[in-house]
């Protein structure tokens, strides 16, 4: 599984986030620029964000504000 949601674009590497169970500021930056670039997300993208919230145990403050 390279990406949780294929429509999120190639710039967001989900496997690295999932393997590390960590979301860092640079990950939030990429997610923000990919998902909210054109407005609200698709259902798949929203499901991806929920999955990341559940999977990741180490979350930076940027993620808390973003999520």
Secondary structure, DSSP 8 states (H G I E B T S, - for coil): ---SSGGG-TT--HHHHHHHTEE-HHHHHHHHHHHSTTSS--HHHHHHHHHHHHH-SEE-HHHHHH-
